[in-house]
């Protein structure tokens, strides 16, 4: 797809498309329950949300 620059010119390249993808926020919403938290201060999130939102370990 094409990206329009600030001066109105269309840019149609992978670099601008990749930049746009990297800056798109990934979010999910979940009400935490007692079973989602740990005594060490961590919490669990659904696997699909984690794979979409966080980089691989």
ZIVENCOR-V233415 format. One line per field, one symbol per residue. ss: DSSP state (H for helix, E for strand, C for the rest). psi: psi as a letter, one per 30 degrees, with the letter a starting at -180 (. if undefined). burial: # if it has 16 or more other ideal C-beta (glycine too) atoms within 10 Angstrom, else .. A space follows every 50 residues. Layout:
BEGIN
ss->???
psi->???
burial->???
END
This chain:
BEGIN
ss->CCEECCCCCEECCHHHHHHHHHHCCCCCCCCCCHHHECCCCCECCCHHHH HHHCCCC
psi->lkkklfgfkkkileeeeeeeeffkkkllkkjkleffllfggllklkeeee eefklk.
burial->...............#.................................. .......
END
